[in-house]
Amino acid sequence: MSTKAAISKCYQRFSSAEGNQHMASEYAVIKLQELIEYFRPGKVLEVGLGIGSIAGTLLDLNPDLDYTGTEANEFCLQALPGNLGNKNERLKIFSSLAEVPERGKFDLIIIDGKDRELEVVKKLLNKRGIISIEGDRMPQEQKLRNLFPKHKYVHCISTKKNPEYSPFPSDNWQGGIKIIFSEPNLKQDLWRRKEKVKTKLKYLLMR
């Protein structure tokens, strides 16, 4: 089974789960897996685990991934063990960013929810760390970009609409995912430049 097919299978399962109205787009999960395959982050932190659609898929595809997440919503906390099954044992959960230990910094931080103390990300991210922002989240994006003055940024978008099995309207675009390289090396910047070109071409196709 191809990686995209495996993601689609996981996404269909989470799309039928209770609480699916706030889950990430399928495109965002595909792009996150692409980042993991290309840059090989060892430690991942997800801000806002929700019902586990991102964590469940990435843990399924990456058996060695060290995964931590934040979540304070009681419904989501009760849903995670059932939605993730035995993968839930590999997940370290904290109620907020302020509670995440600063030792052992993260290579990739996924922003998929709100946190009042977002500035803690600066202490938790490795020097060459990557931040991804699922969805629009403009206030969070601006705050994070201000935290890292040497950062480089790209907004990746999908040219596909939501699949029929998605909990979102099938006539709407899947949207995109924003990537911030906190202090990019050459490999990261080359990837970013390629994605920027792809995004420009996609905007032209969608007009």
C-alpha positions as a Markdown table, in Angstrom:
| # | Residue | x | y | z |
|---|---|---|---|---|
| 1 | Met | 0.0 | 0.0 | 0.0 |
| 2 | Ser | 1.3 | 3.4 | -0.9 |
| 3 | Thr | 1.8 | 6.1 | 1.8 |
| 4 | Lys | -1.0 | 8.2 | 0.4 |
| 5 | Ala | -3.3 | 5.2 | 0.3 |
| 6 | Ala | -2.4 | 4.4 | 3.9 |
| 7 | Ile | -3.1 | 8.1 | 4.9 |
| 8 | Ser | -6.4 | 8.0 | 3.1 |
| 9 | Lys | -7.4 | 4.8 | 4.9 |
| 10 | Cys | -6.6 | 6.4 | 8.3 |
| 11 | Tyr | -8.4 | 9.6 | 7.4 |
| 12 | Gln | -11.6 | 7.7 | 6.4 |
| 13 | Arg | -11.6 | 6.0 | 9.8 |
| 14 | Phe | -11.2 | 9.3 | 11.7 |
| 15 | Ser | -13.7 | 11.0 | 9.5 |
| 16 | Ser | -16.4 | 8.7 | 10.9 |
| 17 | Ala | -15.3 | 9.3 | 14.5 |
| 18 | Glu | -17.2 | 11.5 | 16.9 |
| 19 | Gly | -15.7 | 14.9 | 17.2 |
| 20 | Asn | -14.5 | 14.9 | 13.6 |
| 21 | Gln | -15.7 | 18.5 | 12.9 |
| 22 | His | -12.4 | 20.0 | 14.0 |
| 23 | Met | -9.9 | 17.5 | 12.5 |
| 24 | Ala | -7.2 | 18.5 | 10.0 |
| 25 | Ser | -7.5 | 18.2 | 6.3 |
| 26 | Glu | -6.3 | 15.1 | 4.5 |
| 27 | Tyr | -3.8 | 17.2 | 2.5 |
| 28 | Ala | -2.3 | 18.6 | 5.8 |
| 29 | Val | -1.7 | 15.0 | 7.0 |
| 30 | Ile | -0.1 | 14.0 | 3.7 |
| 31 | Lys | 2.2 | 17.1 | 3.8 |
| 32 | Leu | 3.2 | 16.4 | 7.4 |
| 33 | Gln | 4.2 | 12.8 | 6.4 |
| 34 | Glu | 6.2 | 14.2 | 3.5 |
| 35 | Leu | 8.1 | 16.5 | 6.0 |
| 36 | Ile | 8.8 | 13.5 | 8.2 |
| 37 | Glu | 10.0 | 11.3 | 5.4 |
| 38 | Tyr | 12.3 | 14.1 | 4.0 |
| 39 | Phe | 13.7 | 15.6 | 7.1 |
| 40 | Arg | 13.5 | 12.7 | 9.5 |
| 41 | Pro | 12.6 | 14.5 | 12.8 |
| 42 | Gly | 13.1 | 12.3 | 15.8 |
| 43 | Lys | 10.9 | 14.2 | 18.3 |
| 44 | Val | 7.5 | 15.6 | 17.4 |
| 45 | Leu | 5.2 | 17.8 | 19.4 |
| 46 | Glu | 1.6 | 18.5 | 18.4 |
| 47 | Val | -0.3 | 21.4 | 20.0 |
| 48 | Gly | -3.9 | 20.4 | 20.1 |
| 49 | Leu | -4.2 | 16.6 | 19.6 |
| 50 | Gly | -8.0 | 16.7 | 19.3 |
| 51 | Ile | -9.4 | 13.3 | 18.5 |
| 52 | Gly | -6.0 | 12.1 | 17.3 |
| 53 | Ser | -6.3 | 12.2 | 13.5 |
| 54 | Ile | -2.8 | 13.6 | 12.9 |
| 55 | Ala | -1.1 | 11.7 | 15.7 |
| 56 | Gly | -2.8 | 8.4 | 14.9 |
| 57 | Thr | -1.8 | 8.5 | 11.3 |
| 58 | Leu | 1.8 | 9.7 | 11.8 |
| 59 | Leu | 2.4 | 7.1 | 14.6 |
| 60 | Asp | 1.0 | 4.4 | 12.3 |
| 61 | Leu | 3.3 | 5.3 | 9.5 |
| 62 | Asn | 6.4 | 6.0 | 11.6 |
| 63 | Pro | 7.0 | 3.3 | 14.2 |
| 64 | Asp | 10.1 | 5.0 | 15.7 |
| 65 | Leu | 8.6 | 8.5 | 16.0 |
| 66 | Asp | 8.9 | 10.0 | 19.5 |
| 67 | Tyr | 5.5 | 11.8 | 19.8 |
| 68 | Thr | 4.3 | 14.3 | 22.4 |
| 69 | Gly | 1.0 | 16.3 | 22.4 |
| 70 | Thr | -1.0 | 18.8 | 24.3 |
| 71 | Glu | -4.7 | 18.5 | 24.9 |
| 72 | Ala | -7.0 | 19.9 | 27.7 |
| 73 | Asn | -10.5 | 19.1 | 26.3 |
| 74 | Glu | -12.0 | 16.3 | 28.3 |
| 75 | Phe | -14.0 | 14.8 | 25.4 |
| 76 | Cys | -10.8 | 14.6 | 23.3 |
| 77 | Leu | -8.8 | 13.1 | 26.2 |
| 78 | Gln | -11.4 | 10.4 | 26.6 |
| 79 | Ala | -11.6 | 9.7 | 22.8 |
| 80 | Leu | -7.8 | 9.4 | 22.2 |
| 81 | Pro | -7.3 | 5.9 | 23.7 |
| 82 | Gly | -10.1 | 4.4 | 21.6 |
| 83 | Asn | -9.2 | 6.2 | 18.4 |
| 84 | Leu | -5.4 | 5.4 | 18.7 |
| 85 | Gly | -5.6 | 1.9 | 20.1 |
| 86 | Asn | -2.1 | 0.5 | 21.1 |
| 87 | Lys | -0.5 | 3.6 | 19.5 |
| 88 | Asn | -1.8 | 5.6 | 22.5 |
| 89 | Glu | 0.9 | 4.0 | 24.6 |
| 90 | Arg | 3.5 | 5.8 | 22.5 |
| 91 | Leu | 1.9 | 9.2 | 23.0 |
| 92 | Lys | 3.0 | 11.5 | 25.9 |
| 93 | Ile | 0.2 | 14.0 | 26.7 |
| 94 | Phe | 0.3 | 17.3 | 28.6 |
| 95 | Ser | -2.5 | 19.7 | 29.2 |
| 96 | Ser | -0.6 | 22.7 | 27.9 |
| 97 | Leu | 2.7 | 23.9 | 26.4 |
| 98 | Ala | 3.8 | 25.2 | 29.8 |
| 99 | Glu | 3.8 | 21.7 | 31.2 |
| 100 | Val | 5.9 | 20.1 | 28.4 |
| 101 | Pro | 9.5 | 19.5 | 29.8 |
| 102 | Glu | 12.1 | 21.7 | 28.1 |
| 103 | Arg | 14.7 | 18.9 | 28.1 |
| 104 | Gly | 15.0 | 17.0 | 24.8 |
| 105 | Lys | 13.8 | 19.6 | 22.4 |
| 106 | Phe | 11.6 | 18.9 | 19.4 |
| 107 | Asp | 12.5 | 18.8 | 15.7 |
| 108 | Leu | 9.0 | 19.3 | 14.5 |
| 109 | Ile | 6.1 | 21.2 | 16.2 |
| 110 | Ile | 2.6 | 20.9 | 14.7 |
| 111 | Ile | 0.2 | 23.7 | 15.6 |
| 112 | Asp | -3.3 | 22.3 | 15.4 |
| 113 | Gly | -5.0 | 24.1 | 18.3 |
| 114 | Lys | -4.7 | 27.1 | 20.6 |
| 115 | Asp | -2.5 | 27.7 | 23.6 |
| 116 | Arg | -2.2 | 30.9 | 25.6 |
| 117 | Glu | 1.5 | 30.4 | 26.1 |
| 118 | Leu | 2.6 | 29.9 | 22.5 |
| 119 | Glu | 5.9 | 31.7 | 23.1 |
| 120 | Val | 7.0 | 28.6 | 25.0 |
| 121 | Val | 7.6 | 27.0 | 21.5 |
| 122 | Lys | 10.8 | 29.0 | 21.3 |
| 123 | Lys | 12.2 | 27.1 | 24.2 |
| 124 | Leu | 10.9 | 23.7 | 23.0 |
| 125 | Leu | 12.1 | 23.8 | 19.4 |
| 126 | Asn | 15.5 | 22.7 | 18.2 |
| 127 | Lys | 17.8 | 25.3 | 16.5 |
| 128 | Arg | 17.0 | 23.9 | 13.0 |
| 129 | Gly | 13.5 | 22.9 | 14.0 |
| 130 | Ile | 10.4 | 23.1 | 11.9 |
| 131 | Ile | 6.9 | 24.4 | 12.8 |
| 132 | Ser | 3.8 | 23.5 | 10.8 |
| 133 | Ile | 0.5 | 25.3 | 11.2 |
| 134 | Glu | -2.6 | 23.4 | 10.1 |
| 135 | Gly | -5.4 | 25.6 | 8.7 |
| 136 | Asp | -5.5 | 29.4 | 8.7 |
| 137 | Arg | -4.7 | 30.4 | 12.3 |
| 138 | Met | -3.3 | 33.9 | 11.4 |
| 139 | Pro | -2.8 | 35.2 | 14.9 |
| 140 | Gln | -0.7 | 32.1 | 15.8 |
| 141 | Glu | 1.2 | 32.3 | 12.6 |
| 142 | Gln | 2.2 | 35.9 | 13.2 |
| 143 | Lys | 3.2 | 35.3 | 16.8 |
| 144 | Leu | 5.4 | 32.3 | 15.8 |
| 145 | Arg | 7.1 | 34.1 | 12.9 |
| 146 | Asn | 7.9 | 37.0 | 15.3 |
| 147 | Leu | 9.5 | 34.6 | 17.7 |
| 148 | Phe | 12.0 | 33.4 | 15.1 |
| 149 | Pro | 13.6 | 36.4 | 13.4 |
| 150 | Lys | 15.8 | 34.2 | 11.1 |
| 151 | His | 12.9 | 32.1 | 9.9 |
| 152 | Lys | 11.8 | 31.2 | 6.4 |
| 153 | Tyr | 8.2 | 30.5 | 5.5 |
| 154 | Val | 6.1 | 28.8 | 2.9 |
| 155 | His | 2.4 | 28.2 | 2.6 |
| 156 | Cys | 1.6 | 24.9 | 0.8 |
| 157 | Ile | -1.9 | 24.5 | -0.7 |
| 158 | Ser | -3.9 | 21.7 | -2.2 |
| 159 | Thr | -5.6 | 21.9 | -5.6 |
| 160 | Lys | -8.0 | 19.1 | -4.5 |
| 161 | Lys | -11.4 | 19.5 | -2.9 |
| 162 | Asn | -12.5 | 17.5 | 0.2 |
| 163 | Pro | -13.1 | 13.8 | -0.5 |
| 164 | Glu | -16.6 | 12.5 | -0.1 |
| 165 | Tyr | -15.7 | 10.7 | 3.1 |
| 166 | Ser | -14.4 | 13.9 | 4.7 |
| 167 | Pro | -16.5 | 15.5 | 7.4 |
| 168 | Phe | -16.2 | 18.8 | 5.4 |
| 169 | Pro | -18.2 | 19.9 | 2.3 |
| 170 | Ser | -16.9 | 18.1 | -0.8 |
| 171 | Asp | -17.3 | 21.3 | -2.9 |
| 172 | Asn | -14.7 | 23.1 | -0.7 |
| 173 | Trp | -11.0 | 23.1 | -1.2 |
| 174 | Gln | -8.9 | 21.1 | 1.2 |
| 175 | Gly | -7.0 | 24.3 | 2.1 |
| 176 | Gly | -3.3 | 24.2 | 3.1 |
| 177 | Ile | -0.6 | 24.0 | 5.7 |
| 178 | Lys | 2.0 | 26.6 | 6.6 |
| 179 | Ile | 5.6 | 25.7 | 7.3 |
| 180 | Ile | 8.1 | 27.8 | 9.3 |
| 181 | Phe | 11.8 | 26.8 | 9.2 |
| 182 | Ser | 13.1 | 28.5 | 12.4 |
| 183 | Glu | 16.7 | 28.9 | 11.2 |
| 184 | Pro | 16.9 | 26.9 | 7.9 |
| 185 | Asn | 19.9 | 25.0 | 6.6 |
| 186 | Leu | 20.5 | 24.6 | 2.9 |
| 187 | Lys | 18.4 | 21.4 | 2.6 |
| 188 | Gln | 15.5 | 23.0 | 4.3 |
| 189 | Asp | 15.6 | 26.2 | 2.3 |
| 190 | Leu | 15.8 | 24.3 | -1.0 |
| 191 | Trp | 12.7 | 22.3 | -0.1 |
| 192 | Arg | 11.0 | 25.6 | 0.9 |
| 193 | Arg | 11.9 | 27.2 | -2.4 |
| 194 | Lys | 10.5 | 24.3 | -4.4 |
| 195 | Glu | 7.3 | 24.4 | -2.4 |
| 196 | Lys | 6.9 | 28.1 | -3.0 |
| 197 | Val | 7.1 | 27.6 | -6.7 |
| 198 | Lys | 4.6 | 24.8 | -6.5 |
| 199 | Thr | 2.2 | 27.0 | -4.5 |
| 200 | Lys | 2.5 | 29.8 | -7.2 |
| 201 | Leu | 1.7 | 27.3 | -9.9 |
| 202 | Lys | -1.3 | 25.9 | -8.0 |
| 203 | Tyr | -2.7 | 29.4 | -7.5 |
| 204 | Leu | -2.6 | 29.9 | -11.2 |
| 205 | Leu | -4.3 | 26.6 | -11.9 |
| 206 | Met | -7.1 | 27.4 | -9.4 |
| 207 | Arg | -8.0 | 30.8 | -10.9 |
